[in-house]
Amino acid sequence: MPDEKGDAPLRPDAQRNRERILAVALAELTRSADAPVSVIAKKAGVGQGTFYRNFPNREALVLEVYRYEMQQVADTAAQLLQKRAPDRALREWMDRLAQYAMAKAGLADALRTAAGKYGSLARLGHGPVTQGITLLLDANEAAGTIRPGITPDDFVLAIAGLWQLDPHSDWQPRAARLLDLVMDGLRAGAPGTGGRPADRPADTGN
């Protein structure tokens, strides 16, 4: 039978059901980590049987919401590189990651519970996010806007402070300062920066 891991494609109607469940679950779980499955299924317009065919339990749903959202965040890397210079794309992507981390803080308790049963959150969504980071780092290294040899793991460790910020505080200035410092560190020793500030484009002030 079709499964959510892609062993067989879902029928269009089944795919629509799945996407509706994920969209409703994201909204409900962001609002309340204890949102009941029955409420999510009802708001998604599907029966309990359809829900459980897609997600065998609540934890599986929570983790799939996380994977789905991380894929959306990762996909913006390629989109930004089509419209921005590599260093601007990287810095803007970092801002979007910060916005995601803060906006989805309501999922934190549900994610911790689910991850306790199914494994580390670091592994969930690791593939797509690593691909997005790699794309951005490779583009910047090729352009000479960051120092050579930065790995995705280096980058993730450098921005880990984002998850220490309180989403209910005035987090934006602190996040911006942290990410500017990270960009400065990435650019230190880069062959093509010429000492230009990390958070502004080359033509700033023209």
ChimeraX attribute file (.defattr): number of C-alpha atoms within 10 A of each C-alpha:
attribute: neighborCount
match mode: 1-to-1
recipient: residues
	/A:1	7
	/A:2	13
	/A:3	12
	/A:4	14
	/A:5	7
	/A:6	8
	/A:7	9
	/A:8	10
	/A:9	13
	/A:10	15
	/A:11	10
	/A:12	9
	/A:13	9
	/A:14	15
	/A:15	14
	/A:16	12
	/A:17	19
	/A:18	20
	/A:19	15
	/A:20	18
	/A:21	25
	/A:22	22
	/A:23	16
	/A:24	19
	/A:25	24
	/A:26	23
	/A:27	15
	/A:28	20
	/A:29	23
	/A:30	19
	/A:31	14
	/A:32	14
	/A:33	17
	/A:34	12
	/A:35	16
	/A:36	13
	/A:37	18
	/A:38	13
	/A:39	13
	/A:40	23
	/A:41	22
	/A:42	14
	/A:43	14
	/A:44	19
	/A:45	15
	/A:46	16
	/A:47	11
	/A:48	13
	/A:49	11
	/A:50	15
	/A:51	23
	/A:52	15
	/A:53	15
	/A:54	18
	/A:55	19
	/A:56	11
	/A:57	12
	/A:58	16
	/A:59	19
	/A:60	17
	/A:61	21
	/A:62	24
	/A:63	22
	/A:64	19
	/A:65	22
	/A:66	20
	/A:67	20
	/A:68	18
	/A:69	18
	/A:70	19
	/A:71	18
	/A:72	13
	/A:73	18
	/A:74	23
	/A:75	15
	/A:76	17
	/A:77	24
	/A:78	16
	/A:79	12
	/A:80	17
	/A:81	19
	/A:82	11
	/A:83	10
	/A:84	13
	/A:85	16
	/A:86	25
	/A:87	27
	/A:88	20
	/A:89	22
	/A:90	24
	/A:91	20
	/A:92	18
	/A:93	23
	/A:94	23
	/A:95	17
	/A:96	15
	/A:97	18
	/A:98	20
	/A:99	17
	/A:100	14
	/A:101	17
	/A:102	19
	/A:103	13
	/A:104	17
	/A:105	19
	/A:106	19
	/A:107	22
	/A:108	14
	/A:109	15
	/A:110	19
	/A:111	20
	/A:112	17
	/A:113	14
	/A:114	19
	/A:115	19
	/A:116	11
	/A:117	10
	/A:118	13
	/A:119	11
	/A:120	12
	/A:121	16
	/A:122	9
	/A:123	10
	/A:124	17
	/A:125	18
	/A:126	14
	/A:127	14
	/A:128	18
	/A:129	21
	/A:130	17
	/A:131	17
	/A:132	20
	/A:133	22
	/A:134	18
	/A:135	18
	/A:136	23
	/A:137	25
	/A:138	17
	/A:139	19
	/A:140	25
	/A:141	21
	/A:142	13
	/A:143	16
	/A:144	19
	/A:145	26
	/A:146	27
	/A:147	18
	/A:148	18
	/A:149	10
	/A:150	14
	/A:151	13
	/A:152	18
	/A:153	11
	/A:154	11
	/A:155	17
	/A:156	13
	/A:157	9
	/A:158	17
	/A:159	18
	/A:160	11
	/A:161	12
	/A:162	21
	/A:163	13
	/A:164	7
	/A:165	17
	/A:166	11
	/A:167	17
	/A:168	9
	/A:169	9
	/A:170	10
	/A:171	15
	/A:172	15
	/A:173	9
	/A:174	13
	/A:175	20
	/A:176	17
	/A:177	12
	/A:178	17
	/A:179	23
	/A:180	19
	/A:181	16
	/A:182	18
	/A:183	23
	/A:184	17
	/A:185	15
	/A:186	22
	/A:187	25
	/A:188	16
	/A:189	16
	/A:190	18
	/A:191	15
	/A:192	16
	/A:193	18
	/A:194	12
	/A:195	12
	/A:196	15
	/A:197	14
	/A:198	23
	/A:199	18
	/A:200	13
	/A:201	13
	/A:202	15
	/A:203	7
	/A:204	8
	/A:205	6
	/A:206	4
